[in-house]
């Protein structure tokens, strides 16, 4: 299947706000546009335009989807921070266990540590699964050396959360890709109607009314949308040393 590409040059998330501004201009200038192109600017035009705009407006924002993916990444990174101490304490106890079921180097702890340091999610899942299996097989011996059920549960919680968040992150990335393709189909359809209106408004007012002509210039509409956004928060200035 051929990838869908945008036919417009503005940011994806700006197209709907721009379409709304363009609609306002059309309502204001409807009679003059209808006089220019009576077969095109009928009541059916606005009905069709509004339908395209409504579908585009209902889309899941690609920015919101990316933010969801970033949230999963942040959660996984938080899990990474608690692992070193859990693994270090467990390794110290494994070294002291009498008659373990496997050699300490085969316990999975080192593999988990390396996977964590390499940011290898799938490798870390596999290593932690092995660690938990070996902890269960050596539960009695580890308990004598200070491994509490709460310690093991923390490892289990990390493993469960890692699996869940990694799966969710993958699903989010897949959904984002599909949404982007679907969004572009819908937004391109909206832009088809906008493109005609932009060109016709320019033709109508370029020589007679510069102010109105600018209302049909994509660059000016992009500027208006950009200026309407709330300013980004300014980070606090750290106190002087």
Buried (B, 14 or more C-beta within 10 A) or exposed (E): EEEBEBEBEBBBBBBBBBBEBBBEBBEEBBEBBBEBBEEEBEEEBBEEBEEBBEEBEEBEEBEEBBEBBEBBEEBBEEBBEEBEEBBEBBBEBBEEBEEBEBEBEEBBBBBBBEBBEEEBBEBBBBBBBBBBBBBEBBEEBBBEBEBEEEBBEBBBEBBEBBBEBBEBBEEBBEBBEEBBEEBBEBBBBBBEBBBBBBEBBBBBBBEEEEEBBBBBBBEBBBEBBEEEEEEEEEEEEEEEE
